[in-house]
Amino acid sequence: MLDELIHSPVRLSIMATLAAAEEADFRFLRESLEISDSLLSKHAAQLEASGYIRVTKGFVDKRASTWYSLTEDGRTAFARYRRTLADILGGPAADDAKPDTRPHS
């Protein structure tokens, strides 16, 4: 069964982005995912509460900054999610589909 927490499009995008990096800052995630500050904050808080991501706050050049990274539990959950999705997509229905080999005019 797919992890409902990850399955939300925004949270899935956050998890996928963080899986490809050690950490990412708030601005990078917001701009990469093309979402509002409030939407990112809301979904990141849900992932943090689940233990899937770690949120670190600090300062860069006297400006407050927030960084996000996957926890070990988050990496495990995301890997499990990907395996489950691959199993679903790679099931018999996908194997039975025949490509259209008719000539196109």
Secondary structure, DSSP 8 states (H G I E B T S, - for coil): ---HHHHSHHHHHHHHHHHTSS-EEHHHHHHHHT--HHHHHHHHHHHHHHTSEEEEEEEETTEEEEEEEE-HHHHHHHHHHHHHHHHHHTSHHHHH-----S---
